[in-house]
Amino acid sequence: MSIGLRIREARQAAGLTQETLAARLEVSQPTVNRWETGENEPGNQHIERLAAALATVPEWLAFGRRSQGESHRKAIEREFEGPIAFQGVPGAYSHLACEVAFPGRETIPCKSFEDAFDAVGTGKAALAMIPIENSLGGRVADIHHLLPESALFILGEHFQPVQHHLLALPGATLDDIKTAHSHPQALAQCREMLREMKLQPVAEADTAGAAKEVAELGDTSRAAIASSLAGETYGLQSIRARIEDRLGNTTRFVIMGHRRIEPDPRDTPCLTSIVFQVRSVPAALYKALGGFATNGVNIIRLESYISIREPNVAAFYMEVEGHVAEKHVDRALEELQFFISKLKVLGSYPMSPFREL
């Protein structure tokens, strides 16, 4: 069955028309029709939103596989009932990620990442949705030293497409707008479009906060660059959608909980995230990584950072393909410990199907 037929089957099973589905995805009805007829295929920025709107799983829509990671996601939903904490105000991209990954779940906005971690640690929230890297902006500042100190574990990953909208007061037109307010990174990602529209960029603390301020001030000369959810949250209209200069902008999130829950490695390809500190001796990192090479473990991410508590010792965040229960990964971690002073396994979790798109 083609991806177009799977979309049509899921849409009909959900009782939706093409028009209704298009409205939920903020695309045109002809776009949905072209997907279903096979004339075009949805890009990776639409797969997860399609899956959420159609109450199915992304890997089935994209590849026709229902099993990959599905049982693990259901286990998370069953074992971690309750709200999801995120950093930011309602309408933030982190909020949108919560809505897409866990439709219908209550969410708790937090002022800082530390507050989001504390919400889970104190039982106010069951899970935390934490951004870890962006395809254009790189890793999220300071997040790596917060992960090991949070006492939380990574249960899964979620890739959220970042689609910027120019949001303004109802009735405002592009001719009325003089300034565009948003987070500096969002402004940078829309630099060419802002120049084309002759709008003055104004930096704010975050995207959704800018939308909230535009709504509260009631000034038609101001607009915000933020998500469609921020527009819905604060009663703003989208003057223009997808104003980012480069398409494909995506933020990767990790889903975190107060205890580990891991998938069966026989059911789905997995990733394992760890943090460690090397001993302060020559060639410590070189020797520490040798066990991964000799045991055939693929390292897909390795980043250094400075620990706040021990600023003179190098610490590393690493992601590898595989599960800690698999022999080759277990042997590599065993060899690693001969050359390090600290190690924490943050979790083994299913590899997102987004990586295969």
C-alpha positions as CSV (number, residue, x, y, z in Angstrom):
1,M,0.0,0.0,0.0
2,S,1.4,3.4,-1.0
3,I,1.7,6.3,1.5
4,G,-1.2,8.1,-0.3
5,L,-3.5,5.1,0.2
6,R,-2.5,4.9,3.9
7,I,-3.3,8.6,4.4
8,R,-6.7,8.2,2.7
9,E,-7.4,5.0,4.8
10,A,-6.5,6.7,8.0
11,R,-8.5,9.9,7.1
12,Q,-11.6,7.9,6.3
13,A,-11.2,5.8,9.5
14,A,-11.0,9.1,11.5
15,G,-14.1,10.4,9.8
16,L,-12.4,13.4,8.4
17,T,-12.9,15.1,5.0
18,Q,-9.9,16.3,3.0
19,E,-11.0,19.9,3.8
20,T,-11.0,19.2,7.6
21,L,-7.7,17.5,7.5
22,A,-6.2,20.3,5.4
23,A,-7.4,22.9,8.0
24,R,-5.8,21.0,10.8
25,L,-2.5,20.8,9.0
26,E,-2.7,24.4,7.7
27,V,-2.3,23.3,4.1
28,S,-4.7,23.5,1.2
29,Q,-7.3,20.8,0.3
30,P,-5.6,20.3,-3.1
31,T,-2.3,19.5,-1.2
32,V,-4.1,16.7,0.7
33,N,-5.6,15.4,-2.5
34,R,-2.2,15.3,-4.2
35,W,-0.8,13.3,-1.3
36,E,-3.7,10.8,-1.4
37,T,-3.5,10.4,-5.2
38,G,0.3,9.9,-5.1
39,E,1.0,13.0,-7.2
40,N,3.1,14.3,-4.3
41,E,4.3,12.8,-1.0
42,P,4.2,14.7,2.3
43,G,7.6,15.9,3.5
44,N,9.1,15.0,6.8
45,Q,7.7,18.3,8.3
46,H,4.2,16.9,7.8
47,I,4.5,13.2,8.7
48,E,4.2,13.5,12.5
49,R,1.5,16.1,12.3
50,L,-0.5,13.9,9.9
51,A,-0.1,11.0,12.3
52,A,-1.3,13.1,15.2
53,A,-4.3,14.4,13.3
54,L,-5.2,10.9,12.0
55,A,-4.6,9.2,15.4
56,T,-2.0,6.8,14.0
57,V,1.7,6.4,14.3
58,P,4.3,8.1,12.0
59,E,6.1,5.0,11.0
60,W,3.0,3.4,9.6
61,L,2.2,6.5,7.5
62,A,5.7,6.7,6.2
63,F,6.7,3.1,5.9
64,G,3.6,0.9,6.5
65,R,5.0,-0.4,9.8
66,R,2.9,-0.3,12.9
67,S,5.1,-2.0,15.4
68,Q,8.3,0.1,15.4
69,G,8.3,1.7,18.8
70,E,4.5,1.6,19.1
71,S,4.5,-0.7,22.2
72,H,7.0,1.5,23.9
73,R,5.0,4.6,23.3
74,K,1.9,2.9,24.7
75,A,3.9,1.8,27.7
76,I,5.0,5.4,28.3
77,E,1.4,6.6,28.1
78,R,0.2,3.9,30.5
79,E,3.1,4.2,33.0
80,F,3.4,8.0,33.1
81,E,-0.1,9.3,33.3
82,G,-0.4,13.0,34.0
83,P,0.7,16.4,32.6
84,I,3.7,17.1,30.5
85,A,6.0,20.0,31.5
86,F,7.8,22.2,29.0
87,Q,9.9,25.3,29.1
88,G,8.1,28.4,27.8
89,V,4.7,30.0,27.7
90,P,1.6,28.5,26.1
91,G,1.9,28.4,22.3
92,A,5.7,27.8,22.4
93,Y,7.2,25.3,20.0
94,S,7.8,23.1,23.0
95,H,4.1,23.3,23.8
96,L,3.3,22.3,20.1
97,A,5.7,19.3,20.5
98,C,3.7,18.2,23.5
99,E,0.4,18.5,21.6
100,V,1.7,16.6,18.6
101,A,3.5,13.8,20.5
102,F,0.8,13.3,23.1
103,P,-2.5,14.7,21.8
104,G,-5.0,15.7,24.5
105,R,-2.5,15.6,27.4
106,E,-2.5,18.4,29.9
107,T,0.6,20.6,29.8
108,I,2.4,22.7,32.3
109,P,4.4,25.7,31.1
110,C,7.6,26.4,33.1
111,K,9.8,29.5,33.2
112,S,13.1,27.5,32.9
113,F,14.4,24.0,32.0
114,E,15.2,23.5,35.7
115,D,11.6,24.3,36.6
116,A,10.4,21.7,34.0
117,F,12.8,19.1,35.5
118,D,11.6,20.0,39.0
119,A,7.9,19.6,38.0
120,V,8.6,16.0,37.1
121,G,10.8,15.4,40.1
122,T,8.2,16.7,42.5
123,G,5.3,14.8,40.9
124,K,3.5,17.9,39.4
125,A,4.2,16.5,35.9
126,A,4.6,13.0,34.6
127,L,6.9,13.8,31.8
128,A,9.0,16.7,30.5
129,M,9.4,17.6,26.8
130,I,13.0,19.1,26.5
131,P,14.5,20.5,23.3
132,I,18.1,19.3,22.8
133,E,19.1,20.5,19.4
134,N,17.9,22.3,16.3
135,S,18.8,21.5,12.7
136,L,19.8,25.1,12.0
137,G,20.8,26.5,15.4
138,G,22.7,23.5,16.8
139,R,22.4,22.3,20.4
140,V,20.3,24.1,22.9
141,A,22.5,26.1,25.2
142,D,23.3,24.7,28.6
143,I,21.0,21.6,28.2
144,H,23.8,19.0,28.4
145,H,25.0,19.9,31.8
146,L,21.3,20.0,33.0
147,L,20.4,16.5,31.8
148,P,22.6,14.4,34.1
149,E,21.9,16.7,37.1
150,S,18.1,16.5,36.7
151,A,17.8,12.9,38.0
152,L,15.5,12.2,35.1
153,F,15.9,9.6,32.3
154,I,15.3,9.8,28.5
155,L,12.3,7.7,27.4
156,G,12.0,8.8,23.8
157,E,12.8,11.4,21.2
158,H,10.5,13.6,19.1
159,F,11.3,15.7,16.1
160,Q,9.1,18.8,15.7
161,P,9.2,20.8,12.4
162,V,9.5,24.5,13.1
163,Q,7.1,26.4,10.9
164,H,7.1,30.1,11.5
165,H,4.0,32.3,11.0
166,L,3.8,36.1,10.9
167,L,1.0,36.7,13.5
168,A,-0.9,39.9,13.9
169,L,-4.1,41.3,15.4
170,P,-7.4,40.3,13.7
171,G,-8.1,42.7,10.9
172,A,-4.5,43.8,10.5
173,T,-2.9,43.7,7.1
174,L,0.7,43.4,5.9
175,D,0.6,47.1,5.0
176,D,-0.2,48.0,8.7
177,I,2.7,46.0,10.1
178,K,6.0,47.8,10.8
179,T,7.9,45.5,13.2
180,A,8.2,41.8,13.7
181,H,8.9,40.6,17.3
182,S,10.4,37.2,18.2
183,H,13.3,35.2,19.7
184,P,16.6,36.2,18.0
185,Q,17.0,32.7,16.5
186,A,13.6,32.9,14.9
187,L,14.3,36.4,13.5
188,A,17.6,35.1,12.1
189,Q,15.8,32.2,10.4
190,C,13.4,34.6,8.7
191,R,15.9,37.4,7.9
192,E,15.4,37.3,4.1
193,M,11.6,37.2,4.3
194,L,11.5,40.1,6.8
195,R,13.7,42.1,4.5
196,E,11.4,41.3,1.5
197,M,8.3,42.4,3.6
198,K,10.2,45.5,4.8
199,L,9.7,44.7,8.5
200,Q,12.0,45.8,11.3
201,P,13.0,42.8,13.5
202,V,12.7,43.3,17.3
203,A,14.3,40.7,19.6
204,E,12.2,39.2,22.4
205,A,12.8,36.5,25.0
206,D,10.8,33.8,23.2
207,T,8.5,33.3,20.2
208,A,5.2,32.6,22.1
209,G,5.9,35.4,24.5
210,A,6.2,37.8,21.6
211,A,2.8,36.7,20.3
212,K,1.3,37.2,23.8
213,E,2.7,40.7,23.9
214,V,1.4,41.6,20.5
215,A,-2.1,40.4,21.5
216,E,-2.0,42.4,24.8
217,L,-0.7,45.7,23.4
218,G,-3.3,45.8,20.7
219,D,-1.0,47.6,18.2
220,T,-1.7,46.7,14.6
221,S,1.8,47.9,13.6
222,R,3.3,45.0,15.6
223,A,3.5,41.4,14.5
224,A,5.1,38.3,16.1
225,I,6.9,35.4,14.5
226,A,5.8,32.2,16.3
227,S,3.9,28.9,15.8
228,S,0.4,28.5,14.6
229,L,-0.5,27.3,18.1
230,A,0.7,30.6,19.5
231,G,-1.7,32.4,17.1
232,E,-4.6,30.2,18.2
233,T,-3.7,30.6,21.9
234,Y,-3.6,34.4,21.8
235,G,-6.2,35.1,19.2
236,L,-3.9,36.3,16.5
237,Q,-4.3,35.8,12.7
238,S,-1.6,34.4,10.5
239,I,-0.7,37.1,7.9
240,R,1.7,34.8,6.2
241,A,2.7,31.1,6.9
242,R,6.0,29.4,6.5
243,I,8.1,32.6,6.5
244,E,11.4,30.9,7.4
245,D,14.1,31.4,4.8
246,R,15.0,27.7,4.7
247,L,12.5,24.8,4.9
248,G,13.2,21.7,6.9
249,N,14.0,23.5,10.1
250,T,13.4,20.9,12.9
251,T,13.9,20.8,16.6
252,R,14.7,17.5,18.3
253,F,13.2,16.9,21.7
254,V,13.8,14.3,24.3
255,I,10.9,12.9,26.5
256,M,12.0,12.6,30.1
257,G,10.6,10.8,33.1
258,H,11.6,10.1,36.7
259,R,12.5,6.5,36.1
260,R,13.7,4.4,33.2
261,I,11.4,2.4,30.9
262,E,13.1,0.8,27.9
263,P,11.8,-0.9,24.8
264,D,12.6,-4.4,23.7
265,P,15.6,-4.0,21.3
266,R,14.2,-6.9,19.2
267,D,11.1,-4.7,18.4
268,T,12.7,-1.5,17.2
269,P,16.1,0.1,16.4
270,C,17.3,2.0,19.6
271,L,19.6,4.8,20.7
272,T,21.4,5.0,24.0
273,S,22.3,8.3,25.6
274,I,25.1,8.6,28.2
275,V,27.2,11.3,29.9
276,F,30.6,10.7,31.2
277,Q,33.8,12.4,32.5
278,V,37.2,11.2,31.4
279,R,40.1,10.8,33.7
280,S,42.6,13.7,33.6
281,V,45.4,11.8,31.8
282,P,46.8,12.0,28.3
283,A,44.8,10.3,25.5
284,A,41.9,9.4,28.0
285,L,39.2,10.2,25.4
286,Y,41.0,8.3,22.6
287,K,41.3,5.2,24.8
288,A,37.7,5.6,26.1
289,L,36.3,5.5,22.6
290,G,38.3,2.5,21.5
291,G,35.8,0.0,23.0
292,F,33.1,1.4,20.8
293,A,35.1,0.8,17.6
294,T,36.3,-2.7,18.6
295,N,32.7,-3.8,19.5
296,G,31.1,-2.3,16.4
297,V,29.0,0.3,18.1
298,N,28.2,3.4,16.0
299,I,28.6,6.7,17.8
300,I,26.2,9.2,16.2
301,R,26.8,12.1,18.6
302,L,29.6,13.2,20.8
303,E,29.8,16.6,22.4
304,S,32.0,18.0,25.1
305,Y,30.8,20.4,27.8
306,I,32.1,21.8,31.0
307,S,30.5,20.6,34.2
308,I,29.5,23.4,36.6
309,R,30.6,21.4,39.6
310,E,34.0,20.3,38.1
311,P,35.0,23.0,35.6
312,N,38.6,21.6,35.1
313,V,37.4,18.2,33.9
314,A,36.0,17.5,30.5
315,A,32.6,15.9,30.4
316,F,30.9,14.4,27.3
317,Y,27.4,13.7,26.1
318,M,27.2,10.7,23.7
319,E,24.6,9.0,21.7
320,V,25.2,5.5,20.2
321,E,23.1,3.2,18.1
322,G,21.9,0.2,20.1
323,H,20.4,-0.7,23.4
324,V,22.3,-1.2,26.7
325,A,20.9,-4.8,26.8
326,E,22.6,-5.7,23.6
327,K,26.0,-7.4,24.1
328,H,28.1,-5.2,21.8
329,V,26.8,-2.0,23.5
330,D,27.2,-3.5,27.0
331,R,30.8,-4.6,26.2
332,A,31.6,-1.1,24.9
333,L,30.3,0.6,28.0
334,E,32.3,-1.9,30.2
335,E,35.5,-1.0,28.4
336,L,34.6,2.7,28.7
337,Q,34.7,2.6,32.4
338,F,38.4,1.8,32.6
339,F,39.2,5.3,31.3
340,I,36.5,7.5,32.9
341,S,35.7,8.8,36.4
342,K,31.9,9.1,36.1
343,L,29.2,7.6,33.9
344,K,25.5,7.9,33.7
345,V,23.2,6.1,31.3
346,L,20.4,8.5,30.5
347,G,18.3,5.9,28.7
348,S,17.8,3.5,25.8
349,Y,14.9,4.4,23.7
350,P,13.4,3.8,20.2
351,M,15.0,5.6,17.3
352,S,12.4,8.0,15.8
353,P,11.2,7.1,12.3
354,F,11.8,10.7,11.4
355,R,15.5,9.8,11.1
356,E,14.6,7.6,8.1
357,L,12.7,10.2,6.2
